[in-house]
Amino acid sequence: AVLDRQTAVMEQIASGAALPDVLDSIVLALEELMPGSRCSILLLDEGGTLRHGSAPTLPAEYSAAIDGLVPGPFAGSCGTAVHLGAPVIAADVLTDPRWERYRELAARHGLRACWSSPIRSGPHVVGTFAVYRGDPYEPDERDGELVRRFTHLTSLAVEHDRAATEREARHAAELARQ
């Protein structure tokens, strides 16, 4: 099942599908493989702020509230993972000190656990992949491996999109120069 979903996403990437569509496919595939989870992808903008990439099953109000998250040591799981450049696990966001500013928001939307992994492009962190649950939860080894694989798949999609954008910009510049 994992390989089938990874292959489907790689086919999307290879066919030139739009990045938001690919990110939605990645998130939905992992949610199918991890029943009871909801996932999101946040990407860093040029100013170093995390912006919505994909979160099709998270409440829209929650996604809108965290859009624009500034990374830091107490910025929930996602902002802290980007800040540290390492995975962050909050088994219970209602007691985790990194979630103090976001506790009420998470509770209002039924989110109790969240773990985030940085998405990398080469040596640079370009975003975060998060898994949420509605109950306090410590991810097991299988969860960790699935998140690792799908975070890597996300990095490939982001790198492919950026390379395509750069090729298009060079092509447009060449046409303008001619």
CORJO-V473317 format. One record per helix or strand of 2 or more residues. SS is the DSSP state (a for helix, b for strand). FROM is the first residue (numbers start at 1). TO is the last residue. Records with the same first field share a line. If there is no record, write none. Layout:
SS: FROM-TO / FROM-TO
This chain:
a: 2-14 / 19-33 / 60-66 / 76-84 / 97-108 / 141-177
b: 37-44 / 49-54 / 69-70 / 88-90 / 113-121 / 124-133
